[in-house]
């Protein structure tokens, strides 16, 4: 009875259903479609495929279905029971990925470059101090090799040394990306002294890492990249504080320093960190809590390195090595594992360790996708071959479950009441939301059609509408320009040259997504810089759709878009000469294809 009532409610209201997966999944007998949650049930009952199936029925059957929408929904057959997100294609990819990961690991080990190939060191006022601290770390590590457990005094001394390194770099690291010469000198000097190698040695000695050697050499690539099995007795994990401090120091040494970040790749230090992270993430569910606190810092470290590499130009041979690292983290299943973790979150992030994992995982996706932008010259042009298989995994995991994650975090208490003032969201929730929407925008730049197909699918489209509407509503009351700008771009990418997605912008109760965009503050229609951000999304939303254009005309004047397109046409030659860097992806020619500018001008002039 409860399920029938829910189905009826879904068909008649704008109710925001729960994202939780059904224990016993449902089946639509009209469409032969499996339904995995209330979100998918509501989306399917209102979707195009179900409406077409209803239209094919006789008038009497249509009347029966209209009075009882739940009559076509039954429990799925036993052979169809499952998560609904797995398939033969994904399973085959995982098997092939394991084989490819071994080849990638071996290739990167053979390609590894050592400390002597880093180039000349840079002057550092703290060279003597850094040299002493590096020696202290190596002394603690060497003394530990002869013991079966970590001695308390050694751990205390190690924490003291790491804490001192945090103070050396932490006082200056906040100025990134405009790093001072003193900080750059200290960062490079620390790497040349073997500090990074020693810290990585500490991290990898803390557990038995399959496929990784525990050699004591701090300069050999086998420390971090060998494919041999670890030998000897298992060494207990040192205090969590030591682990986190070591990760923090590595992150501060690499932040904004492209040479040190490149060293992690060239010296084959990145891959073992991925292996270590994956080992922590794949422990049995009942044992996740003790190691979960270590996963967040590792994810943030990898994300920081990728973001740094994405922010600088790197040599072509190194670019291939970084691409191999991205291929590796895809092949070993890190993206799949993040999707599994995200799918388990059904409410607000109250656990600090879990929140750190979520934030770190999303930031890693942002960094990886931002780096791959280097290969993109035209968002609407022919898509390059995805050698990393990242876009394939994003498609099979429904964009790593980012929309479902945001839906669960933001709408666990039901749909917002736009007549009231939205609650103030925690800063962490806003940070995660901003990063997640940015990851979606980055994905659109890599493979626009794949993103539109994923978000436009049943279940996903409903979550997208509720999440973006909620965040736009929040930004209308509380200033958050960074988040708002990502939301504006996301709506544009969602609907550009996609009729179904454009029509979807009209759905839901008022204010709809299109109305929310038209209701942004006055400066978005008067400030030239903000107009450059908003108008492309409005063009994408309304182009060739008369109903959307009429809504636009009721809220604002179409003449604004006419004037904007005319201005873009007059300056098109100047835009052609500009390089396609990340900050330029906000420009009109990366948001709406040039081939349609003349037609758009005519459409909005009617």
N, C-alpha and C positions, 0 to 999 in steps of 0.2 A: 504493500500500500504506500509506504514511504517513497519507494522508487518511482511508482506511477505518479505520485504527487509531484515529485521532483521533475519528472519528464514533462508534465503538463506546465509546470512553472517555467521551465526552460523555454518552452515553445511560445510563451505569451509575454514574457517580461525581459528586461535587460539584467536579469539576475546574474551575479558573478559567482559561478560555482566553484567548488573546491578542486584543487589541482591534484589531490591524492589519487593514486592509482587504485582502481577497483581490485579487491581480492579475487572476485570472480568477475571476469570481464564480460561485457555485453556484446550483442550482435544485432545489427539491423537486418531484419528479414527482407525488407524491400530492396535494400542496396547491397546486401552481402558485404557489409563493412563491419570490422571489429571496432568496438568502442572501449577505450581503456580507462576513462575517468569521466567525471561529471563535466569537465571542461569540454572534452571531445563529444559528449552526448549533446550538450547544448549547441555546440558549433555545428554538429552534423544535422540536428533537427532543423536548424535555420539555414543550412548550407544549400548550395546549388544542386549537388547530386541528389539529395533527399527530395528537394522540390521537383526535380525532373522525374524521379521515381513516382511521386504522388500524382503528377500530371498524367502519367501513363495508366493510372488506375481508372476504373469505371466510376461514374458519378457517385454511386452508392458507397463504393469502397473509399472514395475520397472523403465523403461525409463522415464515415466511421473513423477514419484516421484523424480528421480534424477535431472530432469530439474527444478522442482518446489517443494522443500522440504516442503514448507508451506501448500501445498494442503491437507495434512493429518491433519493439525492443525486447529481446529475450537474452537468456544467458548464453554466452558463446559456447560452441561445441568444445569438447575436451581437447581436441587436437589444435584448436586455435588459442587455447589459454597460454598466456605468457606475458611478458612485459609490453609487447607491442612495439618495441623499439629495436628488436633484434631481428635478424634475418640471415638467410644463407649467404647473402652477399657480404654482410658484416663479418660473419664467422670466417668465411674464406679469406677476407682481407686480413684478419688477425693472424691466421696461420701463415699467410705469405709475409706478413709484417715481421714475424719472428725471424724468418730466414733472412729477410732483407736487413734487419737490425744487426745480425751477426756480420754481414758483409760490410755494412757501414762502419761498425765498430772497428773492424780490422783495417778498413781503408783509412780511417782517421788516425789509428795508431801508427800506421806506416807513414802517414803524412805529418806526424807531430813534429813541431819545431821546439828546440830547447831554449833555455834562458840565454845562452850566448848569442842567440839570433834575434834578441829583442831590440838590438841597436844600443846606442850609447845611453848611459844614465843621465839624469838631469840633476842640477845642483839642488841640494836639500839642506836646510838649516838644521834639520833633526836627524841627519844621517847617523851620527854616533849613537843617539838614543834608539833609533830604529834598529840598528845593527845589534845592540845589546838585547833588545826585546826579542828579536828573531832568534838569537842564540839561546835565550831563556826558554823559548817554545821548543826548540830542538832538543835542549837538555831534558826537558820534562818528557818529551816523546821518547827519547832514547832510554831514559830510566824506566819508562813504563814497559818497554819491550821485554825486560827480564822479569816482569811480575805478572801474576795471573789476574790481579785486580788493580784498579786505580787507587793508589795510596792517597789518603785524605790530604796530606801535606802537599803532595804534587798537584792535586786538583786545586787546592787553595792558591798555590803559587801560579798555576796556569791561569786561573780566573783573574788574579791580580795583574798578570802580564797582559792578558787580553783586554782588561778594563783600561789599562794605561794606553793601549793602542786605540781604543775607542775614544779616549780623550784627545789623543793626538790628531786623529782624523775627524772626529765628530764636531769639533769646534769650527771646522772649516768646510765640512761637507755640505752644509745647508745652502751654500752659495751656488751649487750646481743648478743650471748648466753653465753659468758664468764663473767657472772655477778660477780661483786665484792662482798665480804662478807658484806661490808657496805650497798650496795644496797639490797641484800637479806634480811639483818636484818631489814631495813626500810620497805621493802615490807611486810614481815611477821608481823611486829609490827603493821603496819597500819591496816592489816586485823583483828588482835586480838583486836585492839581498837574499832572495829566496823565501821571502815572507809568505807570498801567496802559496807557493808549493808546500810550505810547512803547515799552513792552516788547512789546506786540502788534505794533506797527510793525516792531520788530526781527525778531520771529519770521516775519512775513509777507514781509519783504524778503529773507529768507535763501534763498528759492526762487522760481521762477516758478510762481505759484499760479493755475491756470486759473480764470477767473471772478472773480478778485480784483484790484482795482486796487492799484498800488504808489505811490499818491499820497503826497507827502511831508507832507501835513497830518496832525498828530497828533490833531486834535480832530474832523476830519470823519468822518462815518460811512462815506465812500467808502474810507477807509483799510482798513477791515475788512469792509465789506459790499457793495461795488459788484459788479455783475454784468459789468463791462467786462473785456475781456481785458487782461492786463498787457502793457505796452509797453516798448520798450527792450531792451538786451542783458541776458542772464541774469546775475544777480549770484551769485557763488559762495557756498556755505554758509560762514558763519564757523565758527570752531573749535567742535567739539561742546561744549566746556566752556562757551562763551558761551551757546549755545542752552539747555543744561540749567540754567545759573544763572538765565537769564531766566525759564524755566518755574518754577523753584523759588521765585523771588521772587513771581511772580503767584499761585502756590498759597498762599504764606504771607500775602499781602495779602488773599486771598479766604477763607481758612479761618476759619469761624466768624463771618464778617462778611456778613450777608445783603444789605446795601446794595451792597457791592462785587460780590458774586456776581450780584445783580440787574442791576448796571451792565453786566456782560458780556452779559447777555441783552437788556436794553433798548437798549444802544448797538450791538447787532448785532455783538458781538465773538465770541460763542460759535460761530456758524456757520463763520466762516473758520478757526477752530481745528480744527473737525471736518474741513473740506476739506483743511487742511494735514496732519492726521493720516492721512487716507485716502490722500493722495498718497504719504506715506512707506510706508504699509502695502501699496500696490499696485505698488511697483516690481518689476521682474522678479525671479524667485526667486533667480537667481544673484547679484543685487546687493542682497539684503536685509540682509546683515550690516552694511554701513556705515551704514544708516539705522535699523536695528532699535533701536539704543541711544537714538534720539531718540523712538521711539514710546511707550516705557514712561512717561517723564515726562509726555508729552502726555495719555496715557490717564488717568494719576493726577490730572492737573490737572482734566480734565473730570469725573472721578469725584468729586473733592473739591468742585467747584462744585455738582454735582447733590446731593450729600449735605448740603451746607450749606443749599441751597434746600429740601430735604425736611425739614429740622429746624426750620424757622421757618414761621410763617404769612405768606403773601404776598397782596397785593391780587388780586382776581379777574381784572382785565385782565392783570396780570403773569403770573398762573397760566396764562392762555391762551398767552402768549408762550413760557413755559417748555415748555408742551405742544407748541407748534410746533417748538421746538428738538429735542425728543425725536422728533417725527414726522420731522424732517429727517435726523437721524442714522440713523433706520430706513430712510428712502427712499433715501438715497445708498449704502446697502449696508454700513454699518459693522458692524452686527450679523452680517451674512452673512460678512464678512471675518474677524471674530473667530472665528466657527465654523470657518472653513477653517483658520485658524492652530491652533486647539485640536486639530483632527482630525489634525494632523501630529505631535503629541506622543505618543510611544509608550513613554516611559520617564521616569525622574526628570529634574527640571529642573536640569541642570548648568550651563547657560549663563545668566549673570546678566542679560543683556539680554533674552533670551527670557522668563525668569522675571518680569522687570519688566513685560513686555507682558501676560503672562497675569494677573498680579496686578492690573494697572491695568484690563484689560478686564473682569475679574470685578467689581472695585469699581465700575466704571461701570454695569454691569448692576444692582448692588445699589442705587446711587444713583438710577438712573432708575426702577426698580420701586418704591422707597421713596417717591419723589415722587408717583407715580401712585396711591399708597394714599390720598391726600387725597380721591379721588373715591369711595372704597369705604366704605359704611356697614354693609353686611352681607355677610360672606363667602359666605353661603348664599342670598342674595337674588338677584333678577334682575340679570344681568350688564349693566353699562353698555356702550354702544357704544364699541368701541376705535378712536377716531379716529386714534391714532398708528400702528396696525397692528403694534404691538409683539408682542402675543400671537400674531398670525398668523405672524410671523417666528419666534418662539420655537417654535411648533409645527412649522413646516417645517424648522427646523434642529435638531430634537430637543433643545430647550432649550439651544441654542448649543453642544451637545456637552459640557456641563458634567460629566455623569456619565461619559462616555467619557474625558474628561480626567482626572478623579479616579481612575478605574479604571486608566488607564495609569500614573499617577504612583505610586499606592499598591500596585498588584498586579502590577507588572512582573516580580516574582520568583515569582509563583504565589500560591495561596491561603494564608492564615495558618494556623498550627497553634495552635489555642486552648489546647492543653495547655502551651505554652511562654509565655514573656514576650515581648510585642511589642517590636520595635526602637524606639528613640527616634527620632521623626520630626524632621527639621529644622524650625526655627521658621517658615521660609518656606512649607514644605509645609503646616504646620498653619494658617498664616494664609490660604493659598489655599483649603484645605479648608473652613475656617469661612466664608469669604466665598462660596464656591460653594454650600454648603448654605443659607446665608442668602438667596442669590439664588433658589434653588428655593422656599423658604418665601414669599418676597415674591411670586413668580409665582403660588403657590397662592392668595394673598389676592386677586390680580387676576383669576384665572380658574382656579378649583379643578378643574373638570371637564377642562379642557385639560391641566393638569398631571398629573392622575391617568391620563388616556388616554395621554399620552406615556410616563410612567414605567412604566405597566402593559403597554406594548407589548412584543412579543418583542425580545429583545436588551437593551432598556433595563431591563426588570425584573430581569434577571440581574445587570447591572452595579449597579443600585441596591442589591440585596441584599448583594452582595459588598462594596461601598464602605461602606454604612452599618454592616454587621456589623464590618468591619475597624476603622472609626473608633470604634464603641462599645467594641470590645475594647481599643483603645488607651486610651480615656478611663477604662476600668476599672482601668488600672494607673498612668496618669499624669494628674494633675489638670489639666483644661482645661474649666472650667465653661461658658465661652462656646460652645465647639464642642459640648459635650454637650447643652446646652439647645437649640441649633439642630437637632441630630440627633433629639431627642425630638419636637420639633414637626414635623419632616419626616416621621417615621413616621406621626404622627397625620393629617397632611394627605393622605398617600399612600392611606390606607385608609378615611377617614371616609365612611360610606354607600356603599362600593364593595365588593361581595361578593368579586369576583375578587381584588382587592388584599388584602382581609382574609385570604382563604384562602392567598394567597401568603406571608403572614408565617409559616406553618407549614413552608414548604419549606426544603430545604437540610439539611445535617448539624447536629447539636446542638453548641452552642446556637444556636437559630434567632433571628430578630430579636425575636420576642415573648418568648422566654426571656431574651434579653439585656436587654430593658427591665425584665422582672420581677426581674432580678438586679442592679439598680442599688444603690448604697450605701444603708444604712439611713436616712440623713437625707432621702432622697427619699420615704420613707414616713412620716416623723415631723415634718419641718419643714413648717409650713403653706405657706410660700412655694414650696417645691420640690414639694409635693403638688399645688399649683395648676398647676404646669408638667407633671408626669408623668401625673397621673390622667386628664386629657382624652384623651391619646394612648392610654392603656389602654382607655378606654371606646370610642374609635373603632376600636381593633383587635379588640375582642371582641363588640361589639353585634350581636345577632341570629345570631352564629356560635357554636353550642354547643361545637364542638371547641376553639375558641380560649378560650372561657370555662373549659372544663375544664382546659386548660393553665394558665390564670391561677390557677385554684383550687388546682392542685398547687403552684404557686410561692409565691403569696400568698393572702390571703383576699379573696373577692369582697365581703365586708362592708365593706372599706375604700372600695370604689367606691360602695357603697350609701350609706354615711354621707356621702361627698363629694357625691353627686348630691342627697341630701336637703338638705344645707347650701346648695347652689347654688339649689335651688328656693325655699328660704326667703328668699334674698337676691336673687331675680331682679328685683324692682322697683327695688332700688338699682342694679343693673347697667344697667337700662334708661336711667337718667339720665346715665350716663357717656358721654363723647365717645369716638369710635372712632379714637384715635390709634394710632401704630405700637406703642407699648409696651402698649396695651390689647388688641392682637390675641392676646396670650397668654391672655386670659381665656376661660373655658369657653364662653361664648355665641358666641365667634368661632372656636371649635375644634370644637364639636359643636352642631348646630342645636337651638334651644330646643323646637321642635315635637316632638322625640323624647325629651325629658328624662323625661317620665312613663313612657314605654315602656321606656326604659333602666333606670329604677329598678325596674320590675317584672321585667325580664329578669335583672338581677344579683341580685335577691332570691330567685329560684327555687332 
